[in-house]
Amino acid sequence: MRPDQIALQLYTLRRLAADDLAGTLRAVAAAGYRSMELAGLPPTVPGELARLLEVSELRAMASHEAIESLRDDTHAVTARMAEVGCPLVIVPWMPEGDRRTVADVRRFAAELGGFARPLADQGIRLGYHNHAFEFEPLDGTTIWDVLLAELPPEVEIELDVYWAAVGGRDPIGVIRAAAGRVRLLHMKDRAAGPEPHDAPVGEGTLPILAIVDAARAAGVDWYIVEQDEPQVPLDDVTRSLRYLQSLAR
């Protein structure tokens, strides 16, 4: 992992951004981040978002976009990404109606794969992000295994190591088993205790160093700091950044 492979998922700072997007981006840059994954932002026209990123010396390396947005108007998504200068769309969630059976998941995978070509024609890559439900049993297999088998290789996998652990999987084993398919990691730690709760990277129970080592070997491109429920958002993401920087080389 190199320092320039570390990014921040802006969903972590959604409450701050809702009050002051420009100030939040300046604070993120002051903390030392240079690359952003977009999500959880207040309504902002693409040109204005591009301007705010530029003046803060930040870049959008990916954006979370709901599958419904691709279904409704793929061209609108690609046009927005082009204006922001964002090269990668990540679908962050599989609707419940698309995952009741293995056949449902196969149809979803085929549909998602079908979006890859029109996005690629506009210079934009496509990926999928997991939660815990992908690892639950489903008709003798799991959603995760069906997706890996059915998605075309050009659809990149963004593995959330916390949610994989909550789903009962060893993130290291998942990374190794899907080497070459997992291109991005959501880096958030799991706090100690019986109930799942995320924590800043390096301050929980996950073997972060071993995860990073496995990701290096598997060819992961991005290590993206995220917390769904940070305690002190800017302080949390700054501590996560410092810890990952200490592992970079």
Secondary structure, DSSP 8 states (H G I E B T S, - for coil): --GGGEEEEGGGGHHHHHH-HHHHHHHHHHHT--EEEE-S--S--HHHHHHHHHHTT-EEEEEE--HHHHHH-HHHHHHHHHHHT--EEEE----GGG-SSHHHHHHHHHHHHHHHHHHHHTT-EEEEE--SGGGSEETTEEHHHHHHHHS-TTEEEEEEHHHHHHTT--HHHHHHHTTTTEEEEEE-EE-SSSS--EE-TTSSSS-HHHHHHHHHHHT--EEEE--SS-SSHHHHHHHHHHHHHHH--
